[in-house]
Amino acid sequence: MKGTVVIIAGASKGIGAATAHAFAEAGAAVVVASRDQEALDGVAGSIRSRGGNALAVRTDVADVDSMKALVDRTLAEFGRLDYAFNNATDGPRPAPLADIDPVEFDRGIATNIRGTFLGMKFQIPAILRSGGGAIVNMASLAGVNGVANLAAYVAGKAGIIGLTKVAALDYADQGLRVNVVAPGTILTHHLAAAGSEAQRLAGLASPMRRIGAVEEVARVVVWLCSEQASYVNGAVIPIDGGQAAGVKPSQMYRQGEPMRAVAQTAGGQHGS
């Protein structure tokens, strides 16, 4: 990806920061964006310390002028835009639907759906002027299947999947591919703060019986933007250890026979 330029929105930490490093390692110049300038400066500084090229731009993804300024600054600095990863998210704390404050619900929709829309609105013309490229949007397995107590998050991520498919169709014959990733449980700062028990239980939800790493998501995003994925367009890519494939029970019962209790170890493995 040497000579190319990527914008990553929501790049101050977690998956966004890991993806910024992955693009830089692939040779791209990276523009990192979020509302946290101090954190962005840290990510950009880390990339530059490893020999990469990075620019940090404070951005509010839900604001029209801010998103336009992000793309304008990128073009002024690097003269082109080839890829974008719209990764920013926000919203209310988990709660039953009727308990969610409408203002908080609107905040989740604004960041997820409006933010992704505004990102693509300004990224697409810039990428087309550069000769084409790719956009990856961040959804979630929760945007494919519902999750209790996450009404704003689920609605926002489902909306992102819809926007992605429309954009993929709109520009499929103009050299621009648009795809969406739908991670399952990933060890971001939120899950890290929740502690080991939350992480163990989260890992049990995956058929692989573990949680994913931010670097595993980053590698998929970079691949989707690369020529190796040149015929992948409008796709929803799960990164979930097989969770979207269905259910993998820890123990099966046999018809007409009582099920024995299973012992569970600290590592989440099951014995007979």
Summary of the structure (lengths in Angstrom):
residues: 272
radius of gyration: 19.7
end to end distance: 49.8
largest distance: 71.4
contacts: 912
relative contact order: 0.12
helix: 48%
strand: 15%
